[in-house]
Amino acid sequence: MKPGTRLKSATCDTEVMVIRAGQGTIECGGAPMTEDKQSTSEPATDHANGTLIGKRYVDAEATFELLCVKPGKGSLAVDGTPLVTKDAKPLPASD
């Protein structure tokens, strides 16, 4: 998988763009994401926290970074490990 790849969820409307990726399977709603939309079911209840448009999602080691381009009901994970939103860097004070 390379940066710029768009992935679509199989369980909801979520779409993401890959910014940075390592080895692993990107999942949404408990199911692997693909480049083609293949709606199969609803998100699993423990993977239904939702995604927000314009937010970047990262793993703990910052190996994966995904940009949400279309929100949905499912939550993002890599090999079952949930991704969290990336915090914005604070701007320097201009006194």
N, C-alpha and C positions, 0 to 999 in steps of 0.2 A: 504494500500500500504506500502511495506517495502523497506528499502535500498537494492540496488542490482537489483531491478525490471527494466527490459528494456521495454520502451514504444515506440510505433511507431505511426507516424502521419497518419491520414486518408486523408490528403490533399497534402502531398508532401513526400520526401524521408527522412525527419528528423527522427532520432532515438535518444533517450536519456536514460541515466541510472539514476535512482533515488538515490541520495546521502542522502537527508533528505526530509521528507514529513510530512505535517500536514493534516488538514481536508480541502478538496476542490477538484476540478476537474482540472487536468492538460490538457491544450489545446495547439494545434499547428495549426496555420492557421485559427483559429476561430472554430475548431471542437475538441471534446475530443480525447485524445490519448488513445490507447488500447495496449494490449500485442500482439495482432494479427494484421497484416497488412490488412487494409480494405480500399483501395483507393476508395474514393467516388467523389471527386471533386478537384478543384484548391483552393488554399488558398484565403480567403477573402481579398480584396484589402487593408483594414486597418489592416490586420494581415499578411502581406507579406514582412516583413523586413529581413527575412532569419535567419539562424542559422549557427554558425561556429564550425567546428570540434575541439574538445579539450577544448572548453570554458565551464565554469561553469555559470549557470544562476540561479539567486536568486530573491526572492521577497523583498520588502522593509523591512519586519520584520525578514528576514532570516529564515522563517519557512520552505520554500521549497528551495532545492538546487538540480539542475539537471546538469549532465554532458553530453554534446552533443557528441555522438559517431558516428553519421553520419549526415552531413549537409543537409539542404534543403531550400526551398523557404519560408516556413511559419515561423512566429515568435511565441515564447512561451508565454503562459499566464496561470494564475490560476484564475478560475472563472471570466474571462474577464479582469483581471488586468495584464498588461504586466510584464514579467520578464526582468531583466537587467543582463548584464555580470558582474561577480564578479571580482573585481580588485585584482591584485596580491599584496601580502604584500611586502613592501620594505625591502630589506636586510640591515642589520646593516653595517655601514662603517667599514672597516678594515684598520685602519691607523697604 
